[in-house]
Amino acid sequence: METICIDNLRFTYPGIDGQPPAGAEPVIEGFSLTLHAGDRCLLVGSNGA
């Protein structure tokens, strides 16, 4: 069975140079997920607009 696993994902938006700006807070932290073939997942959160 095909599986996608994410374990303890952390993501911070990069700055102009491709690296997170100093002091930038991650928008996702500690996210873990396992999806099997045919599973569906939707990650929804505030968009900052």
mmJSON file of the N, C-alpha and C atoms, coordinates in Angstrom:
{"data_MODEL":{"atom_site":{
"group_PDB":["ATOM","ATOM","ATOM","ATOM","ATOM","ATOM","ATOM","ATOM","ATOM","ATOM","ATOM","ATOM","ATOM","ATOM","ATOM","ATOM","ATOM","ATOM","ATOM","ATOM","ATOM","ATOM","ATOM","ATOM","ATOM","ATOM","ATOM","ATOM","ATOM","ATOM","ATOM","ATOM","ATOM","ATOM","ATOM","ATOM","ATOM","ATOM","ATOM","ATOM","ATOM","ATOM","ATOM","ATOM","ATOM","ATOM","ATOM","ATOM","ATOM","ATOM","ATOM","ATOM","ATOM","ATOM","ATOM","ATOM","ATOM","ATOM","ATOM","ATOM","ATOM","ATOM","ATOM","ATOM","ATOM","ATOM","ATOM","ATOM","ATOM","ATOM","ATOM","ATOM","ATOM","ATOM","ATOM","ATOM","ATOM","ATOM","ATOM","ATOM","ATOM","ATOM","ATOM","ATOM","ATOM","ATOM","ATOM","ATOM","ATOM","ATOM","ATOM","ATOM","ATOM","ATOM","ATOM","ATOM","ATOM","ATOM","ATOM","ATOM","ATOM","ATOM","ATOM","ATOM","ATOM","ATOM","ATOM","ATOM","ATOM","ATOM","ATOM","ATOM","ATOM","ATOM","ATOM","ATOM","ATOM","ATOM","ATOM","ATOM","ATOM","ATOM","ATOM","ATOM","ATOM","ATOM","ATOM","ATOM","ATOM","ATOM","ATOM","ATOM","ATOM","ATOM","ATOM","ATOM","ATOM","ATOM","ATOM","ATOM","ATOM","ATOM","ATOM","ATOM","ATOM","ATOM","ATOM"],
"id":[1,2,3,4,5,6,7,8,9,10,11,12,13,14,15,16,17,18,19,20,21,22,23,24,25,26,27,28,29,30,31,32,33,34,35,36,37,38,39,40,41,42,43,44,45,46,47,48,49,50,51,52,53,54,55,56,57,58,59,60,61,62,63,64,65,66,67,68,69,70,71,72,73,74,75,76,77,78,79,80,81,82,83,84,85,86,87,88,89,90,91,92,93,94,95,96,97,98,99,100,101,102,103,104,105,106,107,108,109,110,111,112,113,114,115,116,117,118,119,120,121,122,123,124,125,126,127,128,129,130,131,132,133,134,135,136,137,138,139,140,141,142,143,144,145,146,147],
"type_symbol":["N","C","C","N","C","C","N","C","C","N","C","C","N","C","C","N","C","C","N","C","C","N","C","C","N","C","C","N","C","C","N","C","C","N","C","C","N","C","C","N","C","C","N","C","C","N","C","C","N","C","C","N","C","C","N","C","C","N","C","C","N","C","C","N","C","C","N","C","C","N","C","C","N","C","C","N","C","C","N","C","C","N","C","C","N","C","C","N","C","C","N","C","C","N","C","C","N","C","C","N","C","C","N","C","C","N","C","C","N","C","C","N","C","C","N","C","C","N","C","C","N","C","C","N","C","C","N","C","C","N","C","C","N","C","C","N","C","C","N","C","C","N","C","C","N","C","C"],
"label_atom_id":["N","CA","C","N","CA","C","N","CA","C","N","CA","C","N","CA","C","N","CA","C","N","CA","C","N","CA","C","N","CA","C","N","CA","C","N","CA","C","N","CA","C","N","CA","C","N","CA","C","N","CA","C","N","CA","C","N","CA","C","N","CA","C","N","CA","C","N","CA","C","N","CA","C","N","CA","C","N","CA","C","N","CA","C","N","CA","C","N","CA","C","N","CA","C","N","CA","C","N","CA","C","N","CA","C","N","CA","C","N","CA","C","N","CA","C","N","CA","C","N","CA","C","N","CA","C","N","CA","C","N","CA","C","N","CA","C","N","CA","C","N","CA","C","N","CA","C","N","CA","C","N","CA","C","N","CA","C","N","CA","C","N","CA","C","N","CA","C","N","CA","C"],
"label_alt_id":[null,null,null,null,null,null,null,null,null,null,null,null,null,null,null,null,null,null,null,null,null,null,null,null,null,null,null,null,null,null,null,null,null,null,null,null,null,null,null,null,null,null,null,null,null,null,null,null,null,null,null,null,null,null,null,null,null,null,null,null,null,null,null,null,null,null,null,null,null,null,null,null,null,null,null,null,null,null,null,null,null,null,null,null,null,null,null,null,null,null,null,null,null,null,null,null,null,null,null,null,null,null,null,null,null,null,null,null,null,null,null,null,null,null,null,null,null,null,null,null,null,null,null,null,null,null,null,null,null,null,null,null,null,null,null,null,null,null,null,null,null,null,null,null,null,null,null],
"label_comp_id":["MET","MET","MET","GLU","GLU","GLU","THR","THR","THR","ILE","ILE","ILE","CYS","CYS","CYS","ILE","ILE","ILE","ASP","ASP","ASP","ASN","ASN","ASN","LEU","LEU","LEU","ARG","ARG","ARG","PHE","PHE","PHE","THR","THR","THR","TYR","TYR","TYR","PRO","PRO","PRO","GLY","GLY","GLY","ILE","ILE","ILE","ASP","ASP","ASP","GLY","GLY","GLY","GLN","GLN","GLN","PRO","PRO","PRO","PRO","PRO","PRO","ALA","ALA","ALA","GLY","GLY","GLY","ALA","ALA","ALA","GLU","GLU","GLU","PRO","PRO","PRO","VAL","VAL","VAL","ILE","ILE","ILE","GLU","GLU","GLU","GLY","GLY","GLY","PHE","PHE","PHE","SER","SER","SER","LEU","LEU","LEU","THR","THR","THR","LEU","LEU","LEU","HIS","HIS","HIS","ALA","ALA","ALA","GLY","GLY","GLY","ASP","ASP","ASP","ARG","ARG","ARG","CYS","CYS","CYS","LEU","LEU","LEU","LEU","LEU","LEU","VAL","VAL","VAL","GLY","GLY","GLY","SER","SER","SER","ASN","ASN","ASN","GLY","GLY","GLY","ALA","ALA","ALA"],
"label_asym_id":["A","A","A","A","A","A","A","A","A","A","A","A","A","A","A","A","A","A","A","A","A","A","A","A","A","A","A","A","A","A","A","A","A","A","A","A","A","A","A","A","A","A","A","A","A","A","A","A","A","A","A","A","A","A","A","A","A","A","A","A","A","A","A","A","A","A","A","A","A","A","A","A","A","A","A","A","A","A","A","A","A","A","A","A","A","A","A","A","A","A","A","A","A","A","A","A","A","A","A","A","A","A","A","A","A","A","A","A","A","A","A","A","A","A","A","A","A","A","A","A","A","A","A","A","A","A","A","A","A","A","A","A","A","A","A","A","A","A","A","A","A","A","A","A","A","A","A"],
"label_entity_id":["1","1","1","1","1","1","1","1","1","1","1","1","1","1","1","1","1","1","1","1","1","1","1","1","1","1","1","1","1","1","1","1","1","1","1","1","1","1","1","1","1","1","1","1","1","1","1","1","1","1","1","1","1","1","1","1","1","1","1","1","1","1","1","1","1","1","1","1","1","1","1","1","1","1","1","1","1","1","1","1","1","1","1","1","1","1","1","1","1","1","1","1","1","1","1","1","1","1","1","1","1","1","1","1","1","1","1","1","1","1","1","1","1","1","1","1","1","1","1","1","1","1","1","1","1","1","1","1","1","1","1","1","1","1","1","1","1","1","1","1","1","1","1","1","1","1","1"],
"label_seq_id":[1,1,1,2,2,2,3,3,3,4,4,4,5,5,5,6,6,6,7,7,7,8,8,8,9,9,9,10,10,10,11,11,11,12,12,12,13,13,13,14,14,14,15,15,15,16,16,16,17,17,17,18,18,18,19,19,19,20,20,20,21,21,21,22,22,22,23,23,23,24,24,24,25,25,25,26,26,26,27,27,27,28,28,28,29,29,29,30,30,30,31,31,31,32,32,32,33,33,33,34,34,34,35,35,35,36,36,36,37,37,37,38,38,38,39,39,39,40,40,40,41,41,41,42,42,42,43,43,43,44,44,44,45,45,45,46,46,46,47,47,47,48,48,48,49,49,49],
"pdbx_PDB_ins_code":[null,null,null,null,null,null,null,null,null,null,null,null,null,null,null,null,null,null,null,null,null,null,null,null,null,null,null,null,null,null,null,null,null,null,null,null,null,null,null,null,null,null,null,null,null,null,null,null,null,null,null,null,null,null,null,null,null,null,null,null,null,null,null,null,null,null,null,null,null,null,null,null,null,null,null,null,null,null,null,null,null,null,null,null,null,null,null,null,null,null,null,null,null,null,null,null,null,null,null,null,null,null,null,null,null,null,null,null,null,null,null,null,null,null,null,null,null,null,null,null,null,null,null,null,null,null,null,null,null,null,null,null,null,null,null,null,null,null,null,null,null,null,null,null,null,null,null],
"Cartn_x":[0.842,0.0,0.888,0.588,1.36,0.994,2.008,1.809,2.686,2.145,2.919,2.925,4.111,4.237,4.945,4.391,5.012,5.181,6.378,6.64,7.282,6.547,7.048,7.478,6.623,6.9,6.947,7.901,8.014,8.247,7.489,7.635,7.587,8.565,8.617,8.788,7.999,8.116,9.504,10.113,11.445,11.401,12.529,12.687,13.182,13.619,14.091,15.27,16.14,17.329,17.061,15.807,15.455,15.532,16.065,16.169,15.127,14.637,13.695,14.355,13.642,14.189,14.473,15.451,15.783,14.548,14.26,13.13,11.784,11.766,10.498,9.901,8.604,7.897,7.418,7.513,6.991,5.47,4.94,3.488,2.92,3.768,3.4,4.527,4.151,5.176,4.604,5.341,4.931,3.796,3.662,2.573,3.011,2.227,2.508,1.257,1.454,0.322,0.764,-0.12,0.096,-1.12,-0.887,-1.964,-1.696,-2.735,-2.651,-3.312,-3.017,-3.597,-5.115,-5.656,-7.092,-7.546,-6.687,-7.037,-7.049,-7.795,-7.825,-7.564,-6.938,-6.627,-6.712,-7.212,-7.285,-6.745,-5.744,-5.164,-5.637,-6.386,-6.98,-6.531,-6.184,-5.811,-5.965,-5.668,-5.779,-4.788,-5.169,-4.318,-3.585,-3.809,-3.097,-3.62,-4.704,-5.262,-6.06],
"Cartn_y":[-1.179,0.0,1.244,2.194,3.436,4.33,4.925,5.749,6.989,8.096,9.329,9.621,9.806,10.106,11.446,12.271,13.534,13.45,13.713,13.6,14.876,15.577,16.768,17.867,18.15,19.182,20.566,21.354,22.763,23.56,24.654,25.466,26.939,27.685,29.139,29.703,30.717,31.31,31.904,31.668,32.204,33.698,34.346,35.742,35.835,37.0,37.241,36.346,36.07,35.252,33.748,33.362,31.948,31.365,32.128,31.691,32.434,31.812,32.524,33.764,34.88,36.085,35.841,36.537,36.401,36.693,35.818,36.004,35.598,35.079,34.679,33.49,33.544,32.458,31.443,30.152,29.153,29.255,29.013,29.01,27.615,26.601,25.23,24.683,24.037,23.459,22.228,21.137,19.918,19.171,19.311,18.677,17.3,16.279,14.913,14.329,13.5,12.969,11.733,10.749,9.583,9.428,9.387,9.197,7.925,7.137,5.917,6.178,5.353,5.5,5.65,6.677,6.932,7.864,8.131,9.073,10.489,11.338,12.763,13.574,14.718,15.578,17.028,17.874,19.305,20.024,20.843,21.634,23.066,23.572,24.903,25.728,26.97,27.871,29.304,30.229,31.643,31.97,32.889,33.198,34.524,35.235,36.477,37.66,37.476,38.572,39.525],
"Cartn_z":[0.0,0.0,0.0,-0.857,-0.922,0.259,0.858,2.043,1.964,2.451,2.631,4.123,4.69,6.116,6.295,7.15,7.545,9.054,9.548,10.975,11.498,12.352,13.035,12.055,11.093,10.088,10.724,10.274,10.676,9.405,9.221,8.017,8.38,7.88,8.007,6.609,6.263,4.928,4.738,3.585,3.324,3.01,3.247,2.862,1.426,1.033,-0.334,-0.692,0.289,0.018,0.103,0.324,0.401,1.8,2.754,4.144,4.985,6.07,6.937,7.536,7.585,8.211,9.696,10.242,11.661,12.504,13.453,14.353,13.773,12.554,11.93,12.677,12.915,13.58,12.548,12.848,11.91,11.811,10.622,10.431,10.666,10.584,10.933,11.793,12.897,13.767,14.461,14.423,15.106,14.427,13.111,12.363,11.883,12.226,11.777,11.145,10.117,9.364,8.595,8.517,7.663,6.765,5.46,4.484,3.7,3.534,2.734,1.385,0.41,-0.927,-0.81,-1.451,-1.43,-0.325,0.674,1.74,1.195,1.859,1.511,2.768,2.585,3.72,3.278,4.148,3.884,5.111,4.919,5.999,5.82,6.795,6.693,7.891,7.63,8.706,8.247,9.139,8.779,7.67,6.799,5.647,5.792,6.867,7.098,6.312,5.59,4.785,5.647],
"occupancy":[1.0,1.0,1.0,1.0,1.0,1.0,1.0,1.0,1.0,1.0,1.0,1.0,1.0,1.0,1.0,1.0,1.0,1.0,1.0,1.0,1.0,1.0,1.0,1.0,1.0,1.0,1.0,1.0,1.0,1.0,1.0,1.0,1.0,1.0,1.0,1.0,1.0,1.0,1.0,1.0,1.0,1.0,1.0,1.0,1.0,1.0,1.0,1.0,1.0,1.0,1.0,1.0,1.0,1.0,1.0,1.0,1.0,1.0,1.0,1.0,1.0,1.0,1.0,1.0,1.0,1.0,1.0,1.0,1.0,1.0,1.0,1.0,1.0,1.0,1.0,1.0,1.0,1.0,1.0,1.0,1.0,1.0,1.0,1.0,1.0,1.0,1.0,1.0,1.0,1.0,1.0,1.0,1.0,1.0,1.0,1.0,1.0,1.0,1.0,1.0,1.0,1.0,1.0,1.0,1.0,1.0,1.0,1.0,1.0,1.0,1.0,1.0,1.0,1.0,1.0,1.0,1.0,1.0,1.0,1.0,1.0,1.0,1.0,1.0,1.0,1.0,1.0,1.0,1.0,1.0,1.0,1.0,1.0,1.0,1.0,1.0,1.0,1.0,1.0,1.0,1.0,1.0,1.0,1.0,1.0,1.0,1.0],
"B_iso_or_equiv":[0.0,0.0,0.0,0.0,0.0,0.0,0.0,0.0,0.0,0.0,0.0,0.0,0.0,0.0,0.0,0.0,0.0,0.0,0.0,0.0,0.0,0.0,0.0,0.0,0.0,0.0,0.0,0.0,0.0,0.0,0.0,0.0,0.0,0.0,0.0,0.0,0.0,0.0,0.0,0.0,0.0,0.0,0.0,0.0,0.0,0.0,0.0,0.0,0.0,0.0,0.0,0.0,0.0,0.0,0.0,0.0,0.0,0.0,0.0,0.0,0.0,0.0,0.0,0.0,0.0,0.0,0.0,0.0,0.0,0.0,0.0,0.0,0.0,0.0,0.0,0.0,0.0,0.0,0.0,0.0,0.0,0.0,0.0,0.0,0.0,0.0,0.0,0.0,0.0,0.0,0.0,0.0,0.0,0.0,0.0,0.0,0.0,0.0,0.0,0.0,0.0,0.0,0.0,0.0,0.0,0.0,0.0,0.0,0.0,0.0,0.0,0.0,0.0,0.0,0.0,0.0,0.0,0.0,0.0,0.0,0.0,0.0,0.0,0.0,0.0,0.0,0.0,0.0,0.0,0.0,0.0,0.0,0.0,0.0,0.0,0.0,0.0,0.0,0.0,0.0,0.0,0.0,0.0,0.0,0.0,0.0,0.0],
"pdbx_formal_charge":[null,null,null,null,null,null,null,null,null,null,null,null,null,null,null,null,null,null,null,null,null,null,null,null,null,null,null,null,null,null,null,null,null,null,null,null,null,null,null,null,null,null,null,null,null,null,null,null,null,null,null,null,null,null,null,null,null,null,null,null,null,null,null,null,null,null,null,null,null,null,null,null,null,null,null,null,null,null,null,null,null,null,null,null,null,null,null,null,null,null,null,null,null,null,null,null,null,null,null,null,null,null,null,null,null,null,null,null,null,null,null,null,null,null,null,null,null,null,null,null,null,null,null,null,null,null,null,null,null,null,null,null,null,null,null,null,null,null,null,null,null,null,null,null,null,null,null],
"auth_seq_id":[1,1,1,2,2,2,3,3,3,4,4,4,5,5,5,6,6,6,7,7,7,8,8,8,9,9,9,10,10,10,11,11,11,12,12,12,13,13,13,14,14,14,15,15,15,16,16,16,17,17,17,18,18,18,19,19,19,20,20,20,21,21,21,22,22,22,23,23,23,24,24,24,25,25,25,26,26,26,27,27,27,28,28,28,29,29,29,30,30,30,31,31,31,32,32,32,33,33,33,34,34,34,35,35,35,36,36,36,37,37,37,38,38,38,39,39,39,40,40,40,41,41,41,42,42,42,43,43,43,44,44,44,45,45,45,46,46,46,47,47,47,48,48,48,49,49,49],
"auth_comp_id":["MET","MET","MET","GLU","GLU","GLU","THR","THR","THR","ILE","ILE","ILE","CYS","CYS","CYS","ILE","ILE","ILE","ASP","ASP","ASP","ASN","ASN","ASN","LEU","LEU","LEU","ARG","ARG","ARG","PHE","PHE","PHE","THR","THR","THR","TYR","TYR","TYR","PRO","PRO","PRO","GLY","GLY","GLY","ILE","ILE","ILE","ASP","ASP","ASP","GLY","GLY","GLY","GLN","GLN","GLN","PRO","PRO","PRO","PRO","PRO","PRO","ALA","ALA","ALA","GLY","GLY","GLY","ALA","ALA","ALA","GLU","GLU","GLU","PRO","PRO","PRO","VAL","VAL","VAL","ILE","ILE","ILE","GLU","GLU","GLU","GLY","GLY","GLY","PHE","PHE","PHE","SER","SER","SER","LEU","LEU","LEU","THR","THR","THR","LEU","LEU","LEU","HIS","HIS","HIS","ALA","ALA","ALA","GLY","GLY","GLY","ASP","ASP","ASP","ARG","ARG","ARG","CYS","CYS","CYS","LEU","LEU","LEU","LEU","LEU","LEU","VAL","VAL","VAL","GLY","GLY","GLY","SER","SER","SER","ASN","ASN","ASN","GLY","GLY","GLY","ALA","ALA","ALA"],
"auth_asym_id":["A","A","A","A","A","A","A","A","A","A","A","A","A","A","A","A","A","A","A","A","A","A","A","A","A","A","A","A","A","A","A","A","A","A","A","A","A","A","A","A","A","A","A","A","A","A","A","A","A","A","A","A","A","A","A","A","A","A","A","A","A","A","A","A","A","A","A","A","A","A","A","A","A","A","A","A","A","A","A","A","A","A","A","A","A","A","A","A","A","A","A","A","A","A","A","A","A","A","A","A","A","A","A","A","A","A","A","A","A","A","A","A","A","A","A","A","A","A","A","A","A","A","A","A","A","A","A","A","A","A","A","A","A","A","A","A","A","A","A","A","A","A","A","A","A","A","A"],
"auth_atom_id":["N","CA","C","N","CA","C","N","CA","C","N","CA","C","N","CA","C","N","CA","C","N","CA","C","N","CA","C","N","CA","C","N","CA","C","N","CA","C","N","CA","C","N","CA","C","N","CA","C","N","CA","C","N","CA","C","N","CA","C","N","CA","C","N","CA","C","N","CA","C","N","CA","C","N","CA","C","N","CA","C","N","CA","C","N","CA","C","N","CA","C","N","CA","C","N","CA","C","N","CA","C","N","CA","C","N","CA","C","N","CA","C","N","CA","C","N","CA","C","N","CA","C","N","CA","C","N","CA","C","N","CA","C","N","CA","C","N","CA","C","N","CA","C","N","CA","C","N","CA","C","N","CA","C","N","CA","C","N","CA","C","N","CA","C","N","CA","C","N","CA","C"],
"pdbx_PDB_model_num":[1,1,1,1,1,1,1,1,1,1,1,1,1,1,1,1,1,1,1,1,1,1,1,1,1,1,1,1,1,1,1,1,1,1,1,1,1,1,1,1,1,1,1,1,1,1,1,1,1,1,1,1,1,1,1,1,1,1,1,1,1,1,1,1,1,1,1,1,1,1,1,1,1,1,1,1,1,1,1,1,1,1,1,1,1,1,1,1,1,1,1,1,1,1,1,1,1,1,1,1,1,1,1,1,1,1,1,1,1,1,1,1,1,1,1,1,1,1,1,1,1,1,1,1,1,1,1,1,1,1,1,1,1,1,1,1,1,1,1,1,1,1,1,1,1,1,1]
}}}
